[in-house]
Amino acid sequence: MKKLLLAFHFLTIIPIKEMGAVSEKDMGSASALFPVVGAVQGGLLALSAMALMKVFPAELTNGLLVLFMVIMTGGLHLDGLADMFDAIASRGNKEKKLAIMKDSTVGPFGVIAIVLVILLKYLSLNALLLHSAQITYYSALFLMPVFSRWAMVPAIFHCKSARQDGLGKIFIEHTGTKELLIATLLTILPLLLLFPLVPYLLLLAPFLLTLPVLYIFCIIAVWFSNKNFGGMTGDTFGAVAEISELLFLMTVVLCSQKYI
């Protein structure tokens, strides 16, 4: 239970009561339960969409859903995305890039990255609603946070730390094969629970495809971070979460439009 509370503490703005003494191992291995946090967030998104659709037009509903995504995380992952893009834009050495990521100021490239990701998520939700079955739309809202939180785990598993301290280093040191396997099983489980709800299994095909897509993206993200920063940090993990959400939606839209 302590690890689950820690996972919620790291990934959401949900207030968590005092947990007592917490070790670095507890903190780092909480990554195994990231998909559970995503399932709660996804459930809230899907239920919110069902309620909002009764009141607002689809486009406005999707805009509000994107806003809810930001609120639920407190903008934490978007902040990491912005910091990473500001660092990349600096074209400095690894030490300078790490210093920029640690700076709380958001530069122009960080703002551009945030705007583009939010805009593309909104457009992807609109396209998904237009080109897919309704059950696919609601399933995507539910599964998107699950898969994106899972994507952080293989990134943590495969990477090295760019810093000698910080929360990112703790996750890297304590996320092993066991945590990766648990996170993967917890990601597949919600997908299995959708089987009785879909009229035919082909509707789930886009979601199955997103797993290898996101895994490949994680490997690329680790390689890119090693090259530019000497490893990964908490900011780059946040960027992985944000970009994974977008890749998830775009993959489902592409598959739904062409094959379903």
C-alpha positions in Angstrom: 0.0 0.0 0.0 2.9 2.4 0.8 4.3 2.0 -2.7 0.9 2.6 -4.3 0.5 5.8 -2.2 4.0 6.9 -3.3 3.1 6.3 -6.9 0.1 8.6 -6.6 2.2 11.1 -4.8 4.8 11.2 -7.6 2.4 11.3 -10.5 -0.7 13.2 -9.4 -1.9 16.1 -7.3 -4.1 13.8 -5.2 -3.3 14.6 -1.6 -1.7 11.7 0.2 -1.7 11.3 4.0 1.5 10.9 6.0 3.1 7.6 5.1 5.7 7.4 7.9 9.3 6.4 7.2 9.9 5.8 3.5 13.1 4.2 2.1 14.7 4.9 -1.2 13.9 1.4 -2.2 10.2 2.0 -1.5 10.3 5.2 -3.6 12.2 3.7 -6.5 10.2 0.4 -6.8 6.9 2.3 -6.7 7.4 2.6 -10.5 5.9 -0.9 -10.8 2.6 0.6 -9.8 2.6 3.5 -12.2 0.0 1.9 -14.5 -2.4 1.6 -11.5 -2.2 5.4 -11.1 -2.8 5.7 -14.9 -5.9 3.4 -14.6 -7.4 5.7 -11.9 -6.7 8.8 -14.1 -8.0 7.1 -17.2 -11.2 6.0 -15.4 -11.8 9.6 -14.3 -11.2 10.9 -17.8 -13.6 8.4 -19.4 -16.3 9.1 -16.8 -15.8 12.9 -17.2 -16.2 12.5 -21.0 -19.4 10.6 -20.6 -20.8 13.3 -18.3 -19.5 16.3 -20.3 -20.9 14.9 -23.6 -24.4 15.2 -22.2 -23.8 18.9 -21.7 -21.2 20.3 -24.2 -20.4 19.7 -27.9 -17.7 17.1 -28.6 -15.0 19.6 -29.4 -15.5 21.5 -26.2 -15.6 18.3 -24.2 -12.2 17.2 -25.6 -10.8 20.6 -24.8 -11.9 20.2 -21.2 -10.5 16.7 -21.1 -7.1 17.9 -22.1 -7.4 20.5 -19.3 -8.3 17.8 -16.8 -5.2 15.8 -17.9 -3.0 18.8 -17.0 -4.8 19.4 -13.7 -4.6 15.8 -12.5 -0.8 15.8 -12.9 -0.3 19.4 -11.7 1.5 20.1 -15.0 4.4 18.1 -13.6 5.1 16.1 -16.8 4.6 19.2 -19.0 7.1 21.0 -17.0 9.6 18.2 -17.6 8.8 18.4 -21.3 9.4 22.1 -21.4 12.7 21.9 -19.5 14.0 19.1 -21.8 13.2 21.1 -25.0 14.7 24.3 -23.6 17.9 22.3 -22.8 18.0 20.8 -26.3 17.5 24.2 -27.9 20.5 25.6 -26.0 22.9 23.5 -28.1 25.4 23.6 -25.2 27.4 20.8 -23.7 25.8 18.2 -21.4 26.6 20.1 -18.2 24.9 23.3 -19.6 21.9 21.3 -20.7 21.5 19.7 -17.3 21.8 23.1 -15.7 19.1 24.5 -17.9 16.8 21.6 -17.1 17.3 22.4 -13.4 16.4 26.0 -13.9 12.7 26.7 -13.0 12.4 29.3 -15.8 10.6 28.2 -18.9 12.1 29.4 -22.2 10.5 29.9 -25.6 11.2 26.4 -26.9 9.7 24.9 -23.7 6.5 27.0 -24.3 6.3 25.9 -27.9 6.7 22.2 -26.9 3.9 22.5 -24.3 1.5 24.3 -26.8 2.2 21.7 -29.6 1.7 18.7 -27.4 -1.5 20.0 -25.9 -2.8 21.1 -29.3 -2.0 17.7 -30.9 -3.6 15.8 -28.1 -6.8 17.9 -28.6 -6.8 17.3 -32.3 -6.1 13.6 -31.8 -9.1 13.3 -29.5 -11.3 15.0 -32.0 -10.1 12.8 -34.8 -10.6 9.7 -32.7 -14.2 10.7 -32.0 -14.8 11.3 -35.6 -13.1 8.3 -37.2 -13.6 5.5 -34.6 -16.4 3.7 -32.8 -17.6 5.3 -29.6 -16.3 2.4 -27.5 -12.8 3.0 -29.0 -12.9 6.6 -28.0 -13.8 5.9 -24.4 -11.4 3.0 -24.2 -8.7 5.2 -25.5 -9.4 7.8 -22.8 -9.2 5.1 -20.2 -6.1 3.3 -21.5 -4.0 6.4 -22.5 -2.8 7.3 -19.0 -2.3 3.6 -18.2 0.0 3.1 -21.3 1.8 6.4 -20.9 2.6 5.7 -17.2 3.8 2.3 -18.2 6.1 3.8 -20.8 8.0 5.6 -18.1 9.0 2.2 -16.5 10.9 0.7 -19.5 12.6 4.1 -20.0 13.7 4.0 -16.3 14.7 0.3 -16.6 16.9 0.8 -19.7 18.6 4.1 -18.8 21.4 5.5 -16.7 21.1 8.5 -14.5 22.4 11.8 -15.8 22.8 13.2 -12.3 24.4 11.9 -9.1 21.4 12.7 -7.0 17.7 13.4 -7.4 14.5 11.4 -7.6 15.2 10.2 -11.1 18.4 8.5 -9.9 16.4 6.7 -7.1 13.9 5.3 -9.6 16.7 4.1 -11.9 18.6 2.4 -9.1 15.5 0.5 -7.8 13.6 -0.3 -11.0 14.6 -3.7 -12.1 13.2 -6.6 -14.1 10.6 -7.4 -11.4 9.2 -3.8 -11.5 9.1 -3.8 -15.3 7.3 -7.1 -15.4 4.7 -6.1 -12.8 4.1 -2.8 -14.6 3.6 -4.6 -17.9 1.2 -7.1 -16.4 -0.8 -4.2 -14.8 -0.9 -2.5 -18.2 -2.2 -5.5 -20.0 -4.9 -6.3 -17.3 -7.1 -3.3 -18.1 -7.0 -4.2 -21.7 -8.2 -7.7 -20.9 -11.0 -6.2 -18.8 -12.3 -4.4 -21.9 -12.9 -7.7 -23.8 -16.5 -8.2 -22.6 -17.4 -4.6 -23.5 -16.4 -4.5 -27.2 -18.7 -5.9 -29.9 -15.7 -7.5 -31.7 -12.1 -7.9 -30.8 -10.7 -6.0 -33.8 -11.7 -2.8 -31.9 -8.9 -3.6 -29.4 -6.2 -4.1 -32.1 -5.1 -0.5 -32.1 -4.4 -0.6 -28.4 -2.3 -3.8 -28.7 -0.2 -2.1 -31.4 0.6 0.8 -29.1 2.6 -1.3 -26.7 5.5 -2.1 -29.1 5.2 1.5 -30.5 5.7 3.0 -27.0 8.5 0.5 -26.1 10.4 1.4 -29.3 9.9 5.1 -28.4 11.3 4.5 -24.9 14.5 2.9 -26.4 14.9 5.9 -28.7 14.3 8.3 -25.8 16.9 6.6 -23.7 19.4 6.8 -26.6 18.6 10.4 -27.2 19.0 11.3 -23.5 22.3 9.5 -23.2 23.6 11.4 -26.2 22.4 14.8 -25.1 22.4 14.7 -21.3 24.6 11.7 -20.4 21.5 9.8 -19.1 18.0 10.5 -18.0 16.5 12.8 -15.3 13.1 13.3 -13.7 12.4 15.9 -16.4 13.1 13.5 -19.3 10.8 10.9 -17.6 8.1 13.6 -17.6 8.7 14.2 -21.2 8.4 10.5 -22.0 5.0 10.4 -20.3 3.7 13.4 -22.2 5.0 12.3 -25.6 3.8 8.7 -24.9 0.2 10.0 -24.4 0.4 11.8 -27.8 1.9 8.7 -29.5 -0.7 6.5 -28.0 -3.6 8.7 -29.3 -2.0 9.1 -32.8 -1.4 5.4 -33.1 -5.0 4.6 -32.2 -6.3 7.3 -34.6 -4.2 5.9 -37.4 -5.3 2.3 -36.9 -9.0 3.2 -36.3 -9.1 5.4 -39.4 -7.6 2.9 -41.7 -8.8 -0.5 -40.4 -11.8 -0.1 -38.2 
